[in-house]
Amino acid sequence: MTYRHASMVLAASLALVLTATASAQERMPPAPHCMDAVGVQEVEQASPRSIALRAASGQAYRIDFAEDCPGVRAATTLKLEAPAGWACGRPSERVVVDGHSCAVSAVTPVQARDYASVARDSDSLRTATLPALTIRQRKDVRRGFGGSASYCFATRNVRGWSSDTQGMLVETNPLRSGGHRFYRVELGSHCLQLDRAPELSFQSGMQNGLICGNPGDRVVTADFASFDERSDAVAPLPRFTRRGACTIQAVYPASSQASN
């Protein structure tokens, strides 16, 4: 299963053109908050006044516009004009969406949790506006970077998990999870069942096998609730008869076991 609903496949690919003039030796940011526009991996839009991007380094950023700039996710061409390839929120910076120019007013680094929230809202808006038809990708169009559900993980790719005061840390197959090995899972409340659960499973609220923090996403736990005492000569056999569920509120990549 890919990290995109079938109905979310873009009708045309999204290409990024950078007007960068700096050489590889000059890749020092003009200011700490500036985004390296070379090699941007993803773009999401949940509001006409801003977009969220993930840089090649993995750091996420929010770009605010001076006025509404809708249609970024649906664009066939996307051009980021930034001096020397650094987006910092200067007056000379702009995003050109299918020929329409949008002035950049601010560039701000954001946490992985905030980026995942924007990406989830972006996907929800796109799903709500897609027509009921099958979209086929043109074979003659080169795919570029675009929206990605790498903020989600597939239940079938889960390798392990642990619980802590923040909720859960889930280990996945990075080759099938957008390069991410660990995901932070925040729960609606402290899930006491996790401390003693011998097994658990994830249930997708969208019923697509993806855990993204969407409504209905849950962790379902099983507990040792009774024992089969058939005779004194046979060791008691545990039965998983008591089950509990914990609501998932947020999901986002974690850089390591100790991150976030």
Helices and strands as residue ranges (DSSP letters): G 6-8, E 15-18, G 24-26, E 35-36, E 42-47, E 50-54, E 60-65, E 77-81, G 83-85, E 86-87, E 94-97, E 100-110, H 112-129, E 153-154, G 155-157, E 158-164, E 167-172, G 174-176, E 182-187, G 192-195, E 199-203, E 210-211, E 218-228, E 237-254
